[in-house]
């Protein structure tokens, strides 16, 4: 299992790689909302801080820990270019006739 934050970081890396891989392509795609659906195991640790952790359950995993429950969650992510309100392009910068 991986933590939710790690899964989102990996998704961010994949989207960044898609942007870089197609920089010189003629056809470009604006990245819209990203729908992410995953099954999570919610687990409270037995330590003094009583921290709650969200673990992404591996596809097809059937075993569950005794002190965790699973939930299906859909996240809607709205990617933006850092420092602006622009949506990123998964194939590089936009051109004048693209919009």
Jmol script that loads the backbone (N, CA, C; Angstrom):
load data "model"
ATOM      1  N   UNK A   1       0.839  -1.187   0.000  1.00  0.00           N
ATOM      2  CA  UNK A   1       0.000   0.000   0.000  1.00  0.00           C
ATOM      3  C   UNK A   1       0.883   1.250   0.000  1.00  0.00           C
ATOM      4  N   UNK A   2       0.389   2.313  -0.622  1.00  0.00           N
ATOM      5  CA  UNK A   2       1.087   3.587  -0.598  1.00  0.00           C
ATOM      6  C   UNK A   2       0.166   4.636   0.008  1.00  0.00           C
ATOM      7  N   UNK A   3       0.745   5.717   0.503  1.00  0.00           N
ATOM      8  CA  UNK A   3      -0.060   6.778   1.079  1.00  0.00           C
ATOM      9  C   UNK A   3      -0.662   7.631  -0.028  1.00  0.00           C
ATOM     10  N   UNK A   4      -1.784   8.261   0.282  1.00  0.00           N
ATOM     11  CA  UNK A   4      -2.490   9.112  -0.666  1.00  0.00           C
ATOM     12  C   UNK A   4      -1.578  10.198  -1.235  1.00  0.00           C
ATOM     13  N   UNK A   5      -0.800  10.848  -0.399  1.00  0.00           N
ATOM     14  CA  UNK A   5       0.096  11.912  -0.857  1.00  0.00           C
ATOM     15  C   UNK A   5       1.107  11.393  -1.874  1.00  0.00           C
ATOM     16  N   UNK A   6       1.607  10.196  -1.669  1.00  0.00           N
ATOM     17  CA  UNK A   6       2.565   9.605  -2.599  1.00  0.00           C
ATOM     18  C   UNK A   6       1.899   9.297  -3.940  1.00  0.00           C
ATOM     19  N   UNK A   7       0.649   8.817  -3.906  1.00  0.00           N
ATOM     20  CA  UNK A   7      -0.072   8.520  -5.134  1.00  0.00           C
ATOM     21  C   UNK A   7      -0.288   9.794  -5.948  1.00  0.00           C
ATOM     22  N   UNK A   8      -0.669  10.888  -5.294  1.00  0.00           N
ATOM     23  CA  UNK A   8      -0.882  12.153  -5.991  1.00  0.00           C
ATOM     24  C   UNK A   8       0.436  12.689  -6.539  1.00  0.00           C
ATOM     25  N   UNK A   9       1.529  12.530  -5.791  1.00  0.00           N
ATOM     26  CA  UNK A   9       2.843  12.963  -6.269  1.00  0.00           C
ATOM     27  C   UNK A   9       3.248  12.176  -7.513  1.00  0.00           C
ATOM     28  N   UNK A  10       2.960  10.884  -7.547  1.00  0.00           N
ATOM     29  CA  UNK A  10       3.279  10.077  -8.719  1.00  0.00           C
ATOM     30  C   UNK A  10       2.431  10.501  -9.918  1.00  0.00           C
ATOM     31  N   UNK A  11       1.153  10.818  -9.680  1.00  0.00           N
ATOM     32  CA  UNK A  11       0.286  11.306 -10.747  1.00  0.00           C
ATOM     33  C   UNK A  11       0.819  12.626 -11.293  1.00  0.00           C
ATOM     34  N   UNK A  12       1.234  13.529 -10.415  1.00  0.00           N
ATOM     35  CA  UNK A  12       1.804  14.813 -10.837  1.00  0.00           C
ATOM     36  C   UNK A  12       3.032  14.581 -11.722  1.00  0.00           C
ATOM     37  N   UNK A  13       3.875  13.631 -11.338  1.00  0.00           N
ATOM     38  CA  UNK A  13       5.063  13.309 -12.129  1.00  0.00           C
ATOM     39  C   UNK A  13       4.716  12.767 -13.507  1.00  0.00           C
ATOM     40  N   UNK A  14       3.690  11.928 -13.583  1.00  0.00           N
ATOM     41  CA  UNK A  14       3.253  11.379 -14.869  1.00  0.00           C
ATOM     42  C   UNK A  14       2.713  12.482 -15.778  1.00  0.00           C
ATOM     43  N   UNK A  15       1.942  13.409 -15.218  1.00  0.00           N
ATOM     44  CA  UNK A  15       1.407  14.508 -16.016  1.00  0.00           C
ATOM     45  C   UNK A  15       2.526  15.436 -16.495  1.00  0.00           C
ATOM     46  N   UNK A  16       3.509  15.681 -15.631  1.00  0.00           N
ATOM     47  CA  UNK A  16       4.663  16.506 -16.020  1.00  0.00           C
ATOM     48  C   UNK A  16       5.445  15.832 -17.144  1.00  0.00           C
ATOM     49  N   UNK A  17       5.595  14.513 -17.068  1.00  0.00           N
ATOM     50  CA  UNK A  17       6.298  13.776 -18.122  1.00  0.00           C
ATOM     51  C   UNK A  17       5.535  13.862 -19.440  1.00  0.00           C
ATOM     52  N   UNK A  18       4.205  13.816 -19.393  1.00  0.00           N
ATOM     53  CA  UNK A  18       3.392  13.942 -20.608  1.00  0.00           C
ATOM     54  C   UNK A  18       3.563  15.320 -21.226  1.00  0.00           C
ATOM     55  N   UNK A  19       3.654  16.360 -20.392  1.00  0.00           N
ATOM     56  CA  UNK A  19       3.865  17.716 -20.903  1.00  0.00           C
ATOM     57  C   UNK A  19       5.213  17.822 -21.612  1.00  0.00           C
ATOM     58  N   UNK A  20       6.244  17.264 -21.007  1.00  0.00           N
ATOM     59  CA  UNK A  20       7.595  17.334 -21.556  1.00  0.00           C
ATOM     60  C   UNK A  20       7.737  16.488 -22.819  1.00  0.00           C
ATOM     61  N   UNK A  21       7.134  15.311 -22.825  1.00  0.00           N
ATOM     62  CA  UNK A  21       7.306  14.371 -23.937  1.00  0.00           C
ATOM     63  C   UNK A  21       6.741  14.886 -25.249  1.00  0.00           C
ATOM     64  N   UNK A  22       5.756  15.769 -25.197  1.00  0.00           N
ATOM     65  CA  UNK A  22       5.100  16.199 -26.429  1.00  0.00           C
ATOM     66  C   UNK A  22       5.309  17.679 -26.736  1.00  0.00           C
ATOM     67  N   UNK A  23       6.378  18.281 -26.221  1.00  0.00           N
ATOM     68  CA  UNK A  23       6.602  19.714 -26.418  1.00  0.00           C
ATOM     69  C   UNK A  23       6.627  20.135 -27.880  1.00  0.00           C
ATOM     70  N   UNK A  24       7.167  19.317 -28.770  1.00  0.00           N
ATOM     71  CA  UNK A  24       7.292  19.689 -30.175  1.00  0.00           C
ATOM     72  C   UNK A  24       6.165  19.138 -31.051  1.00  0.00           C
ATOM     73  N   UNK A  25       5.140  18.596 -30.434  1.00  0.00           N
ATOM     74  CA  UNK A  25       4.033  18.024 -31.199  1.00  0.00           C
ATOM     75  C   UNK A  25       3.128  19.122 -31.765  1.00  0.00           C
ATOM     76  N   UNK A  26       2.561  18.872 -32.921  1.00  0.00           N
ATOM     77  CA  UNK A  26       1.651  19.824 -33.560  1.00  0.00           C
ATOM     78  C   UNK A  26       0.307  19.867 -32.838  1.00  0.00           C
ATOM     79  N   UNK A  27      -0.212  18.721 -32.465  1.00  0.00           N
ATOM     80  CA  UNK A  27      -1.503  18.637 -31.786  1.00  0.00           C
ATOM     81  C   UNK A  27      -1.286  18.704 -30.281  1.00  0.00           C
ATOM     82  N   UNK A  28      -2.011  19.600 -29.615  1.00  0.00           N
ATOM     83  CA  UNK A  28      -1.845  19.786 -28.168  1.00  0.00           C
ATOM     84  C   UNK A  28      -3.170  19.596 -27.465  1.00  0.00           C
ATOM     85  N   UNK A  29      -3.116  19.207 -26.198  1.00  0.00           N
ATOM     86  CA  UNK A  29      -4.315  19.003 -25.393  1.00  0.00           C
ATOM     87  C   UNK A  29      -4.218  19.816 -24.114  1.00  0.00           C
ATOM     88  N   UNK A  30      -5.257  20.593 -23.845  1.00  0.00           N
ATOM     89  CA  UNK A  30      -5.312  21.309 -22.573  1.00  0.00           C
ATOM     90  C   UNK A  30      -5.762  20.319 -21.504  1.00  0.00           C
ATOM     91  N   UNK A  31      -5.099  20.330 -20.383  1.00  0.00           N
ATOM     92  CA  UNK A  31      -5.431  19.406 -19.307  1.00  0.00           C
ATOM     93  C   UNK A  31      -6.601  19.963 -18.512  1.00  0.00           C
ATOM     94  N   UNK A  32      -7.706  19.261 -18.511  1.00  0.00           N
ATOM     95  CA  UNK A  32      -8.888  19.664 -17.749  1.00  0.00           C
ATOM     96  C   UNK A  32      -8.892  18.986 -16.396  1.00  0.00           C
ATOM     97  N   UNK A  33     -10.063  18.848 -15.818  1.00  0.00           N
ATOM     98  CA  UNK A  33     -10.202  18.213 -14.507  1.00  0.00           C
ATOM     99  C   UNK A  33      -9.706  16.766 -14.569  1.00  0.00           C
ATOM    100  N   UNK A  34      -9.049  16.349 -13.525  1.00  0.00           N
ATOM    101  CA  UNK A  34      -8.546  14.978 -13.417  1.00  0.00           C
ATOM    102  C   UNK A  34      -9.392  14.260 -12.373  1.00  0.00           C
ATOM    103  N   UNK A  35     -10.081  13.214 -12.778  1.00  0.00           N
ATOM    104  CA  UNK A  35     -10.872  12.418 -11.861  1.00  0.00           C
ATOM    105  C   UNK A  35     -10.042  11.214 -11.436  1.00  0.00           C
ATOM    106  N   UNK A  36      -9.873  11.066 -10.161  1.00  0.00           N
ATOM    107  CA  UNK A  36      -9.041  10.000  -9.614  1.00  0.00           C
ATOM    108  C   UNK A  36      -9.887   9.187  -8.650  1.00  0.00           C
ATOM    109  N   UNK A  37     -10.047   7.905  -8.942  1.00  0.00           N
ATOM    110  CA  UNK A  37     -10.833   7.041  -8.067  1.00  0.00           C
ATOM    111  C   UNK A  37      -9.924   5.965  -7.497  1.00  0.00           C
ATOM    112  N   UNK A  38      -9.999   5.771  -6.200  1.00  0.00           N
ATOM    113  CA  UNK A  38      -9.143   4.776  -5.554  1.00  0.00           C
ATOM    114  C   UNK A  38      -9.866   4.197  -4.349  1.00  0.00           C
ATOM    115  N   UNK A  39      -9.406   3.057  -3.935  1.00  0.00           N
ATOM    116  CA  UNK A  39      -9.924   2.434  -2.720  1.00  0.00           C
ATOM    117  C   UNK A  39      -8.890   2.645  -1.628  1.00  0.00           C
ATOM    118  N   UNK A  40      -9.327   3.147  -0.491  1.00  0.00           N
ATOM    119  CA  UNK A  40      -8.437   3.502   0.596  1.00  0.00           C
ATOM    120  C   UNK A  40      -8.699   2.658   1.823  1.00  0.00           C
ATOM    121  N   UNK A  41      -7.629   2.374   2.542  1.00  0.00           N
ATOM    122  CA  UNK A  41      -7.743   1.792   3.877  1.00  0.00           C
ATOM    123  C   UNK A  41      -7.481   2.934   4.851  1.00  0.00           C
ATOM    124  N   UNK A  42      -8.442   3.192   5.703  1.00  0.00           N
ATOM    125  CA  UNK A  42      -8.298   4.248   6.701  1.00  0.00           C
ATOM    126  C   UNK A  42      -7.852   3.577   7.986  1.00  0.00           C
ATOM    127  N   UNK A  43      -6.743   4.041   8.525  1.00  0.00           N
ATOM    128  CA  UNK A  43      -6.152   3.379   9.684  1.00  0.00           C
ATOM    129  C   UNK A  43      -5.736   4.411  10.720  1.00  0.00           C
ATOM    130  N   UNK A  44      -6.123   4.174  11.945  1.00  0.00           N
ATOM    131  CA  UNK A  44      -5.701   5.035  13.050  1.00  0.00           C
ATOM    132  C   UNK A  44      -4.564   4.325  13.773  1.00  0.00           C
ATOM    133  N   UNK A  45      -3.454   5.039  13.933  1.00  0.00           N
ATOM    134  CA  UNK A  45      -2.308   4.437  14.615  1.00  0.00           C
ATOM    135  C   UNK A  45      -2.541   4.424  16.116  1.00  0.00           C
ATOM    136  N   UNK A  46      -1.913   3.492  16.774  1.00  0.00           N
ATOM    137  CA  UNK A  46      -2.070   3.349  18.212  1.00  0.00           C
ATOM    138  C   UNK A  46      -1.100   4.188  19.014  1.00  0.00           C
ATOM    139  N   UNK A  47      -0.423   5.125  18.380  1.00  0.00           N
ATOM    140  CA  UNK A  47       0.551   5.954  19.084  1.00  0.00           C
ATOM    141  C   UNK A  47      -0.137   7.081  19.836  1.00  0.00           C
ATOM    142  N   UNK A  48       0.638   7.837  20.587  1.00  0.00           N
ATOM    143  CA  UNK A  48       0.091   8.915  21.415  1.00  0.00           C
ATOM    144  C   UNK A  48      -0.597   9.989  20.587  1.00  0.00           C
ATOM    145  N   UNK A  49      -0.097  10.249  19.360  1.00  0.00           N
ATOM    146  CA  UNK A  49      -0.731  11.306  18.554  1.00  0.00           C
ATOM    147  C   UNK A  49      -2.020  10.844  17.883  1.00  0.00           C
ATOM    148  N   UNK A  50      -2.279   9.538  17.855  1.00  0.00           N
ATOM    149  CA  UNK A  50      -3.520   9.003  17.296  1.00  0.00           C
ATOM    150  C   UNK A  50      -3.737   9.393  15.848  1.00  0.00           C
ATOM    151  N   UNK A  51      -2.697   9.451  15.086  1.00  0.00           N
ATOM    152  CA  UNK A  51      -2.748   9.893  13.697  1.00  0.00           C
ATOM    153  C   UNK A  51      -3.603   8.963  12.840  1.00  0.00           C
ATOM    154  N   UNK A  52      -4.371   9.565  11.906  1.00  0.00           N
ATOM    155  CA  UNK A  52      -5.149   8.802  10.945  1.00  0.00           C
ATOM    156  C   UNK A  52      -4.412   8.855   9.618  1.00  0.00           C
ATOM    157  N   UNK A  53      -4.257   7.683   8.977  1.00  0.00           N
ATOM    158  CA  UNK A  53      -3.532   7.615   7.708  1.00  0.00           C
ATOM    159  C   UNK A  53      -4.450   7.029   6.645  1.00  0.00           C
ATOM    160  N   UNK A  54      -4.260   7.508   5.407  1.00  0.00           N
ATOM    161  CA  UNK A  54      -5.024   7.023   4.271  1.00  0.00           C
ATOM    162  C   UNK A  54      -4.080   6.267   3.346  1.00  0.00           C
ATOM    163  N   UNK A  55      -4.295   4.966   3.220  1.00  0.00           N
ATOM    164  CA  UNK A  55      -3.454   4.123   2.390  1.00  0.00           C
ATOM    165  C   UNK A  55      -4.239   3.717   1.153  1.00  0.00           C
ATOM    166  N   UNK A  56      -3.606   3.818  -0.027  1.00  0.00           N
ATOM    167  CA  UNK A  56      -4.238   3.374  -1.252  1.00  0.00           C
ATOM    168  C   UNK A  56      -4.097   1.860  -1.314  1.00  0.00           C
ATOM    169  N   UNK A  57      -5.215   1.177  -1.511  1.00  0.00           N
ATOM    170  CA  UNK A  57      -5.220  -0.283  -1.551  1.00  0.00           C
ATOM    171  C   UNK A  57      -4.871  -0.726  -2.963  1.00  0.00           C
ATOM    172  N   UNK A  58      -3.969  -1.682  -3.073  1.00  0.00           N
ATOM    173  CA  UNK A  58      -3.550  -2.201  -4.374  1.00  0.00           C
ATOM    174  C   UNK A  58      -4.732  -2.871  -5.061  1.00  0.00           C
ATOM    175  N   UNK A  59      -4.828  -2.691  -6.371  1.00  0.00           N
ATOM    176  CA  UNK A  59      -5.915  -3.289  -7.143  1.00  0.00           C
ATOM    177  C   UNK A  59      -5.926  -4.797  -6.940  1.00  0.00           C
ATOM    178  N   UNK A  60      -7.081  -5.340  -6.646  1.00  0.00           N
ATOM    179  CA  UNK A  60      -7.217  -6.772  -6.463  1.00  0.00           C
ATOM    180  C   UNK A  60      -6.822  -7.275  -5.081  1.00  0.00           C
ATOM    181  N   UNK A  61      -6.395  -6.390  -4.211  1.00  0.00           N
ATOM    182  CA  UNK A  61      -5.996  -6.823  -2.864  1.00  0.00           C
ATOM    183  C   UNK A  61      -7.240  -7.191  -2.071  1.00  0.00           C
ATOM    184  N   UNK A  62      -7.208  -8.332  -1.424  1.00  0.00           N
ATOM    185  CA  UNK A  62      -8.382  -8.764  -0.670  1.00  0.00           C
ATOM    186  C   UNK A  62      -8.136  -8.779   0.830  1.00  0.00           C
ATOM    187  N   UNK A  63      -6.880  -8.812   1.222  1.00  0.00           N
ATOM    188  CA  UNK A  63      -6.577  -8.861   2.650  1.00  0.00           C
ATOM    189  C   UNK A  63      -6.737  -7.475   3.266  1.00  0.00           C
ATOM    190  N   UNK A  64      -7.333  -7.418   4.449  1.00  0.00           N
ATOM    191  CA  UNK A  64      -7.475  -6.169   5.174  1.00  0.00           C
ATOM    192  C   UNK A  64      -6.896  -6.358   6.560  1.00  0.00           C
ATOM    193  N   UNK A  65      -6.324  -5.283   7.086  1.00  0.00           N
ATOM    194  CA  UNK A  65      -5.819  -5.348   8.448  1.00  0.00           C
ATOM    195  C   UNK A  65      -7.000  -5.258   9.402  1.00  0.00           C
ATOM    196  N   UNK A  66      -6.869  -5.858  10.552  1.00  0.00           N
ATOM    197  CA  UNK A  66      -7.958  -5.904  11.521  1.00  0.00           C
ATOM    198  C   UNK A  66      -8.380  -4.527  11.999  1.00  0.00           C
ATOM    199  N   UNK A  67      -7.450  -3.564  12.031  1.00  0.00           N
ATOM    200  CA  UNK A  67      -7.774  -2.245  12.575  1.00  0.00           C
ATOM    201  C   UNK A  67      -7.944  -1.190  11.477  1.00  0.00           C
ATOM    202  N   UNK A  68      -8.332  -1.600  10.271  1.00  0.00           N
ATOM    203  CA  UNK A  68      -8.573  -0.632   9.207  1.00  0.00           C
ATOM    204  C   UNK A  68      -9.849  -0.988   8.458  1.00  0.00           C
ATOM    205  N   UNK A  69     -10.449  -0.006   7.829  1.00  0.00           N
ATOM    206  CA  UNK A  69     -11.614  -0.221   6.985  1.00  0.00           C
ATOM    207  C   UNK A  69     -11.323   0.373   5.621  1.00  0.00           C
ATOM    208  N   UNK A  70     -11.975  -0.141   4.586  1.00  0.00           N
ATOM    209  CA  UNK A  70     -11.716   0.384   3.249  1.00  0.00           C
ATOM    210  C   UNK A  70     -12.897   1.225   2.776  1.00  0.00           C
ATOM    211  N   UNK A  71     -12.582   2.239   1.969  1.00  0.00           N
ATOM    212  CA  UNK A  71     -13.565   3.154   1.414  1.00  0.00           C
ATOM    213  C   UNK A  71     -13.169   3.464  -0.019  1.00  0.00           C
ATOM    214  N   UNK A  72     -14.139   3.620  -0.891  1.00  0.00           N
ATOM    215  CA  UNK A  72     -13.866   4.057  -2.271  1.00  0.00           C
ATOM    216  C   UNK A  72     -14.098   5.562  -2.314  1.00  0.00           C
ATOM    217  N   UNK A  73     -13.111   6.278  -2.833  1.00  0.00           N
ATOM    218  CA  UNK A  73     -13.144   7.733  -2.858  1.00  0.00           C
ATOM    219  C   UNK A  73     -12.829   8.217  -4.271  1.00  0.00           C
ATOM    220  N   UNK A  74     -13.550   9.240  -4.720  1.00  0.00           N
ATOM    221  CA  UNK A  74     -13.242   9.889  -5.988  1.00  0.00           C
ATOM    222  C   UNK A  74     -12.778  11.304  -5.688  1.00  0.00           C
ATOM    223  N   UNK A  75     -11.598  11.650  -6.191  1.00  0.00           N
ATOM    224  CA  UNK A  75     -11.053  12.989  -6.029  1.00  0.00           C
ATOM    225  C   UNK A  75     -11.128  13.707  -7.364  1.00  0.00           C
ATOM    226  N   UNK A  76     -11.526  14.962  -7.348  1.00  0.00           N
ATOM    227  CA  UNK A  76     -11.523  15.780  -8.547  1.00  0.00           C
ATOM    228  C   UNK A  76     -10.425  16.815  -8.372  1.00  0.00           C
ATOM    229  N   UNK A  77      -9.391  16.731  -9.212  1.00  0.00           N
ATOM    230  CA  UNK A  77      -8.243  17.621  -9.132  1.00  0.00           C
ATOM    231  C   UNK A  77      -8.301  18.605 -10.290  1.00  0.00           C
ATOM    232  N   UNK A  78      -8.080  19.875 -10.028  1.00  0.00           N
ATOM    233  CA  UNK A  78      -8.078  20.918 -11.050  1.00  0.00           C
ATOM    234  C   UNK A  78      -6.650  21.437 -11.212  1.00  0.00           C
ATOM    235  N   UNK A  79      -5.860  20.860 -12.120  1.00  0.00           N
ATOM    236  CA  UNK A  79      -4.460  21.268 -12.290  1.00  0.00           C
ATOM    237  C   UNK A  79      -4.344  22.718 -12.766  1.00  0.00           C
ATOM    238  N   UNK A  80      -3.378  23.435 -12.228  1.00  0.00           N
ATOM    239  CA  UNK A  80      -3.074  24.810 -12.633  1.00  0.00           C
ATOM    240  C   UNK A  80      -1.569  24.976 -12.710  1.00  0.00           C
ATOM    241  N   UNK A  81      -1.130  25.876 -13.585  1.00  0.00           N
ATOM    242  CA  UNK A  81       0.287  26.210 -13.689  1.00  0.00           C
ATOM    243  C   UNK A  81       0.659  27.029 -12.456  1.00  0.00           C
ATOM    244  N   UNK A  82       1.781  26.698 -11.823  1.00  0.00           N
ATOM    245  CA  UNK A  82       2.202  27.381 -10.598  1.00  0.00           C
ATOM    246  C   UNK A  82       2.271  28.895 -10.813  1.00  0.00           C
ATOM    247  N   UNK A  83       1.704  29.645  -9.878  1.00  0.00           N
ATOM    248  CA  UNK A  83       1.760  31.094  -9.922  1.00  0.00           C
ATOM    249  C   UNK A  83       0.745  31.741 -10.853  1.00  0.00           C
ATOM    250  N   UNK A  84      -0.183  30.947 -11.418  1.00  0.00           N
ATOM    251  CA  UNK A  84      -1.192  31.523 -12.306  1.00  0.00           C
ATOM    252  C   UNK A  84      -2.487  30.729 -12.179  1.00  0.00           C
ATOM    253  N   UNK A  85      -3.490  31.165 -12.918  1.00  0.00           N
ATOM    254  CA  UNK A  85      -4.764  30.454 -12.940  1.00  0.00           C
ATOM    255  C   UNK A  85      -4.924  29.674 -14.246  1.00  0.00           C
ATOM    256  N   UNK A  86      -3.819  29.510 -14.993  1.00  0.00           N
ATOM    257  CA  UNK A  86      -3.855  28.821 -16.281  1.00  0.00           C
ATOM    258  C   UNK A  86      -3.895  27.312 -16.105  1.00  0.00           C
ATOM    259  N   UNK A  87      -4.652  26.669 -16.997  1.00  0.00           N
ATOM    260  CA  UNK A  87      -4.610  25.211 -17.065  1.00  0.00           C
ATOM    261  C   UNK A  87      -3.384  24.818 -17.877  1.00  0.00           C
ATOM    262  N   UNK A  88      -2.685  23.771 -17.463  1.00  0.00           N
ATOM    263  CA  UNK A  88      -1.498  23.352 -18.211  1.00  0.00           C
ATOM    264  C   UNK A  88      -1.879  22.626 -19.506  1.00  0.00           C
ATOM    265  N   UNK A  89      -0.948  22.580 -20.434  1.00  0.00           N
ATOM    266  CA  UNK A  89      -1.098  21.808 -21.657  1.00  0.00           C
ATOM    267  C   UNK A  89      -0.222  20.580 -21.523  1.00  0.00           C
ATOM    268  N   UNK A  90      -0.766  19.419 -21.841  1.00  0.00           N
ATOM    269  CA  UNK A  90       0.012  18.190 -21.711  1.00  0.00           C
ATOM    270  C   UNK A  90       0.914  17.988 -22.920  1.00  0.00           C
ATOM    271  N   UNK A  91       0.991  18.999 -23.751  1.00  0.00           N
ATOM    272  CA  UNK A  91       1.877  18.900 -24.909  1.00  0.00           C
ATOM    273  C   UNK A  91       2.671  20.181 -25.120  1.00  0.00           C
ATOM    274  N   UNK A  92       2.916  20.935 -24.078  1.00  0.00           N
ATOM    275  CA  UNK A  92       3.724  22.144 -24.198  1.00  0.00           C
ATOM    276  C   UNK A  92       2.877  23.401 -24.116  1.00  0.00           C
ATOM    277  N   UNK A  93       3.487  24.538 -24.492  1.00  0.00           N
ATOM    278  CA  UNK A  93       2.802  25.821 -24.415  1.00  0.00           C
ATOM    279  C   UNK A  93       1.736  25.943 -25.503  1.00  0.00           C
ATOM    280  N   UNK A  94       0.740  26.777 -25.247  1.00  0.00           N
ATOM    281  CA  UNK A  94      -0.309  27.006 -26.241  1.00  0.00           C
ATOM    282  C   UNK A  94       0.220  27.926 -27.334  1.00  0.00           C
ATOM    283  N   UNK A  95      -0.424  27.868 -28.480  1.00  0.00           N
ATOM    284  CA  UNK A  95      -0.100  28.770 -29.579  1.00  0.00           C
ATOM    285  C   UNK A  95      -1.265  29.722 -29.784  1.00  0.00           C
ATOM    286  N   UNK A  96      -1.081  30.751 -30.594  1.00  0.00           N
ATOM    287  CA  UNK A  96      -2.090  31.794 -30.781  1.00  0.00           C
ATOM    288  C   UNK A  96      -3.418  31.253 -31.285  1.00  0.00           C
ATOM    289  N   UNK A  97      -3.416  30.251 -32.167  1.00  0.00           N
ATOM    290  CA  UNK A  97      -4.657  29.736 -32.743  1.00  0.00           C
ATOM    291  C   UNK A  97      -5.215  28.531 -32.009  1.00  0.00           C
ATOM    292  N   UNK A  98      -4.649  28.182 -30.877  1.00  0.00           N
ATOM    293  CA  UNK A  98      -5.051  26.958 -30.193  1.00  0.00           C
ATOM    294  C   UNK A  98      -6.369  27.085 -29.448  1.00  0.00           C
ATOM    295  N   UNK A  99      -6.748  28.246 -29.029  1.00  0.00           N
ATOM    296  CA  UNK A  99      -7.964  28.394 -28.226  1.00  0.00           C
ATOM    297  C   UNK A  99      -9.111  28.876 -29.037  1.00  0.00           C
TER     298      UNK A  99
END
end "model"
wireframe off; spacefill off
backbone 0.3
color backbone group
